[in-house]
């Protein structure tokens, strides 16, 4: 199962929108996807108008089994684990737990039946984010076209490096740095893209030109729809489709690399 976390320590950069569209886009291509809301704001649940009995908090506390916290068929081939503001207290409530940063990975260890899991992370390097990163194997970093978002992305990658140092046996690869809210006529966009291109950590993973500004994304959210449901001919739909093409190509490249490594080992 492919495990992708969408993360940036800066809020308002399009993390939730990207997580939802990566999950929905993979599902539209025939994958069965588990979408996990690891942000206590619970925006995905609000966006999909999800009715749930149990949440991610119950899963991490051991108050409910995995099957009970999964909301089935929020979209075709998309199931979900929701979150609520109650999860803000998890840091305190799990204070005495052994290896508490790996609880999510351990709870979902035996999960089967999915081709991919997509995790929307909190805009903070907190316990929930550590759990998401230690469950995931790849990360997408959305970056809005402003300095604070770029700083947040750099802080995120510093946090990822810390996770790799502390848990060297776990795979955690940077899949893509995704510019969001871009505008070809905007000087802020040009400056931000230039800064990202020249950043030694992010430049090699930059998906340019990213996701363009598109009011249809706001309208789609207000209608509780994906951009492909609301405005399939919009530029945001076109951009997220291109990004899904890239995500698919990376999966194929990884699979090819694994095969080649196996041949070399033989």
C-alpha positions as a printed Julia matrix, in Angstrom:
266×3 Matrix{Float64}:
   0.0     0.0     0.0
   1.32    3.43   -0.94
   1.31    5.86    2.04
   1.44    9.59    1.3
   1.38   12.42    3.88
   0.53   15.98    2.83
   2.35   18.33    5.18
   3.63   21.89    5.69
   4.21   23.63    9.02
   2.51   26.73    7.58
  -1.29   26.75    7.47
  -3.38   28.0     4.56
  -1.21   26.5     1.83
  -3.74   24.07    0.37
  -2.85   20.93    2.34
  -6.41   19.71    2.83
  -7.41   20.53   -0.74
  -4.36   18.66   -2.02
  -4.93   15.64    0.23
  -8.55   15.37   -0.87
  -7.68   15.69   -4.56
  -4.79   13.23   -4.42
  -7.1    10.7    -2.74
 -10.0    11.36   -5.13
  -7.68   11.42   -8.13
  -6.1     8.07   -7.27
  -9.57    6.61   -6.7
 -10.74    7.87  -10.09
  -7.82    5.94  -11.59
  -9.02    2.7   -10.05
  -7.21    2.67   -6.71
  -8.93    1.96   -3.41
  -7.9     4.77   -1.05
  -8.01    5.46    2.68
  -8.07    9.2     3.42
  -6.89   10.01    6.96
  -7.56   13.4     8.57
  -4.67   13.91   11.01
  -5.52   17.58   11.56
  -7.7    18.22   14.66
  -9.49   21.0    12.78
 -11.31   18.17   11.0
 -11.77   20.07    7.74
 -12.06   16.97    5.55
 -14.97   15.66    7.59
 -16.68   19.05    7.36
 -15.96   19.24    3.65
 -17.48   15.85    2.93
 -20.2    16.33    5.58
 -19.16   13.05    7.19
 -21.22   11.48    9.95
 -18.95    9.42   12.16
 -19.25    7.57   15.44
 -15.53    7.16   16.05
 -12.51    9.22   15.03
  -8.73    9.14   14.76
  -8.6    10.06   18.44
 -10.44    6.84   19.34
  -8.05    4.82   17.2
  -4.92    6.28   18.8
  -6.31    5.93   22.32
  -7.34    2.34   21.67
 -10.98    3.19   22.37
 -12.17    1.7    19.07
 -10.73   -0.82   16.58
  -9.6     0.19   13.11
 -12.72   -1.15   11.4
 -14.95    0.94   13.64
 -13.22    4.27   12.89
 -13.26    3.92    9.09
 -16.14    5.71    7.38
 -16.93    3.77    4.23
 -17.5     5.15    0.75
 -17.27    8.91    1.29
 -16.63    8.81   -2.45
 -16.39    5.89   -4.83
 -13.36    3.82   -3.75
 -12.53    6.33   -0.98
 -12.92    5.51    2.72
 -11.96    7.89    5.5
 -10.83    8.25    9.1
 -12.14   11.55   10.44
 -10.75   13.89   13.09
 -12.28   16.45   15.45
 -10.95   19.21   17.74
 -10.95   16.65   20.57
  -7.68   15.38   19.05
  -5.95   18.57   20.23
  -5.73   16.93   23.67
  -3.95   13.8    22.42
  -0.49   15.17   23.29
  -1.48   15.28   26.96
  -3.61   12.12   27.01
  -0.88    9.99   25.43
   1.95   11.49   27.49
   2.74    8.23   29.28
   2.36    5.97   26.25
   5.4     3.96   25.11
   6.61    4.91   21.6
   3.63    7.18   21.24
   4.92    8.61   17.92
   4.38    5.23   16.25
   0.89    4.44   17.55
  -0.82    5.12   14.21
   1.63    2.89   12.32
   1.07    0.12   14.85
  -2.73    0.45   14.86
  -2.84    0.29   11.05
  -0.15   -2.37   10.66
  -2.61   -5.12    9.72
  -4.8    -2.91    7.51
  -5.49   -4.47    4.12
  -7.68   -3.82    1.11
  -6.26   -0.42    0.1
  -3.92    0.58   -2.69
  -3.06    3.91   -1.05
  -3.45    5.91    2.13
  -3.38    9.72    1.98
  -2.91   11.68    5.22
  -3.78   15.35    5.75
  -1.45   16.68    8.46
  -1.73   19.43   11.04
   0.28   22.65   10.39
   2.5    21.91   13.39
   5.17   19.36   14.23
   3.05   17.85   17.0
   2.32   14.29   18.1
  -0.29   13.75   15.36
   2.14   14.92   12.69
   4.88   12.64   13.99
   2.41    9.74   13.88
   1.46   10.64   10.31
   5.1    10.88    9.19
   6.02    7.58   10.86
   3.12    5.88    9.11
   3.75    7.48    5.71
   6.5     6.53    3.27
   6.24    9.59    0.98
   5.41   13.25    1.57
   3.94   16.02   -0.54
   4.72   19.58    0.62
   2.25   22.18   -0.73
   3.75   25.68   -0.73
   1.73   28.85   -1.25
   3.4    31.73   -3.03
   4.67   33.66   -0.01
   7.79   33.73    2.14
   6.13   32.3     5.26
   4.95   29.22    3.34
   8.49   28.64    2.02
   9.87   28.99    5.55
   7.2    26.53    6.73
   8.25   24.08    4.02
  11.89   24.32    5.11
  10.87   23.76    8.74
   8.85   20.76    7.57
  11.84   19.22    5.84
  13.96   19.84    8.94
  11.34   17.91   10.9
  11.4    15.12    8.32
  15.2    14.95    8.63
  14.79   14.62   12.4
  12.34   11.75   11.91
  14.8    10.01    9.56
  17.61   10.43   12.1
  15.55    9.07   15.0
  13.94    6.23   13.01
  16.51    5.37   10.28
  14.82    2.06    9.5
  11.67    3.79    8.24
  11.3     5.02    4.68
  10.21    8.65    4.31
  10.83   10.12    0.85
  10.0    13.58   -0.47
   7.62   12.91   -3.36
   6.91   16.51   -4.44
   7.04   20.15   -3.48
   3.77   21.49   -4.87
   3.36   25.25   -5.49
  -0.23   26.36   -4.83
  -2.2    29.53   -5.62
   0.2    30.38   -8.43
  -0.33   33.15  -10.98
   1.87   33.63  -14.04
   1.3    37.41  -13.93
   2.05   37.8   -10.22
   5.52   38.93   -9.12
   5.1    37.13   -5.79
   4.64   33.85   -7.67
   7.71   34.47   -9.8
   9.83   35.26   -6.74
   8.53   32.28   -4.78
   9.05   29.83   -7.64
  12.56   31.16   -8.17
  13.33   30.7    -4.47
  11.99   27.13   -4.56
  13.91   26.28   -7.73
  17.17   27.4    -6.14
  16.54   25.72   -2.81
  18.94   22.72   -2.59
  16.42   20.58   -0.69
  13.24   21.47   -2.54
  14.37   22.4    -6.03
  14.92   18.83   -7.29
  11.37   17.87   -6.21
   9.53   20.98   -7.4
   6.39   20.3    -9.44
   6.23   23.47  -11.52
   4.18   25.5   -12.27
   1.98   23.86   -9.62
  -1.69   24.57   -8.96
  -2.9    27.88  -10.36
  -5.24   30.25   -8.56
  -8.78   29.18   -9.39
 -11.99   30.47   -7.8
 -13.69   27.23   -8.8
 -11.73   25.48   -6.03
 -13.47   27.71   -3.47
 -16.86   27.08   -5.04
 -16.2    23.34   -5.14
 -15.34   23.34   -1.43
 -18.49   25.29   -0.58
 -20.51   22.71   -2.53
 -18.64   19.87   -0.76
 -17.28   18.58   -4.05
 -13.93   17.91   -5.63
 -12.88   20.15   -8.5
 -13.53   17.33  -10.96
 -17.1    17.03   -9.7
 -17.75   20.77   -9.67
 -15.79   22.14  -12.64
 -14.04   19.36  -14.58
 -12.9    21.8   -17.3
 -11.4    24.35  -14.92
  -7.69   25.11  -14.74
  -7.54   23.68  -11.2
  -8.96   20.4   -12.51
  -6.35   20.46  -15.26
  -3.54   21.19  -12.8
  -4.51   18.52  -10.28
  -4.86   16.02  -13.14
  -1.31   16.85  -14.25
  -0.12   16.44  -10.68
  -1.8    13.03  -10.42
  -0.01   12.05  -13.64
   3.25   12.96  -11.9
   2.34   11.0    -8.75
   1.54    7.96  -10.92
   4.83    8.28  -12.81
   6.77    8.37   -9.55
   5.06    5.18   -8.42
   6.01    3.49  -11.69
   9.6     4.75  -11.35
   9.81    3.41   -7.8
   8.47    0.03   -8.88
  11.02   -0.11  -11.7
  13.84    0.8    -9.32
  12.8    -1.98   -6.93
  12.8    -4.52   -9.78
  16.24   -3.39  -10.93
  17.58   -3.6    -7.37
  16.19   -7.12   -7.05
  17.9    -8.15  -10.3
  21.2    -6.71   -9.08
  20.88   -8.58   -5.8
  20.36  -11.85   -7.68
